[in-house]
Amino acid sequence: MIDKACSIRSQVDLWQSTSFRTVRITKQGSHAYLCFAIALAVSLFACTGWADPRPYPLRTFSPAQIQSMETLLNDGDVSLIESTPNGKHGQITTFSFVNAPAELVWGVVAHPERYGAFVRNMEKCSVQKYADSSLEHSYSINYTITRVFGRHRYVFLPKESSGSLPSIDMTEPEDGATRHYRWEFIPVPRGTLLVLYGYTNMPDEGLVNRLTSSVPSLEYGLALITQMTQQFAMKKRAEQLAGIRTIPALNRTQGGYHFLLERGVVVLTRTQNDRLSGLNLIDQARAKIETLLQIAGEPSAWSKFVPSITLSRNTGEGSPQKIELEQTLPLMSWRTNYGVMLSRSSVDLMGLSGDLRDARIRWDFQSLADDKTQIVLRISQDFQRSSMVIRQLYKLEPLFEYGINVGMSLLLLWGVKWRAEQVQTQKAT
């Protein structure tokens, strides 16, 4: 597993050196911030990279490994976020259970000429077929204030075994494009496990670059939005076509995700009424549980090593401990008062008042072999409560909620992990 000490250190240094910091939103500046939100969304969906003429190489999992996740996917969607050795965002893999037969799900993905009937805001949708059975999908998406145009090349890969469905490889046909996606369809008795491997390159200029340069972990969240937009659209359409189906009872054998942790951070998402209701991030640290409890249990120090937190201080004595945190993104911030409860293996923060009142941040730790500890970070917070910019972004694309929450949560997770590993190393010397 990649050691993220260097990457989080570079993120901290970059944050501390940048002048692009927090600006509180006022009514007078609302129009300017709305324009920023719109431009950000548009530049994200239209981004194209030119650094490498080859598609980004994707690493897959075996069907048996994916099938072992069926119990987990029954409760919500799963994402695996990987980093490159230099700390940049790498491949993202998203997993979903679809209540529809695999052949039907495959047919939804394999016919992009039909996307206009169910992909939100898509107004142009045409396909050119080639002699090698590949095809090219051209489309435009109308966001009312602007249109985004794109093209993808679909290649149907050979079947890996009898009865399996061909994986679908998807790239951009432009010279130098590195964006690369691959769909896999794993049949299970209850439906289909839909897997989307992908890499979305972020632009190296413009507004998205300014945002991710200031808060590097948002690069992961923004890339995740692109994948989830595709995955959720296909899932919803397949289930609509399948109609109401009786799902066989699930044999709740112990589901596994630990093989995913060998490659990156596991993200579990749950939805309610088409809104993100909860977010769990799972990682491993080379630090003892006592050290992690020390770092996570002192949120008044978080602003020293978590780039997105610009203020952290104790505000009262007694139990529970009272803490004030300010979380920031460029052009916006949230200030919240939390109550902090500690136990032998967890730290729990409850939003008492402020911008993110009723938010919850919970750390759970489990000791592993070789002085390593598993970290589970559970977060529930609504950033749109006091941010007009975020509200406008969500209107443009509701899945921005996932990207913003994942990006901010990753920075908190990696900041605490980096500091704990640093302290653990100091204790050992």
Summary of the structure (lengths in Angstrom):
residues: 429
radius of gyration: 21.8
end to end distance: 23.5
largest distance: 73.4
contacts: 1389
relative contact order: 0.16
helix: 35%
strand: 32%
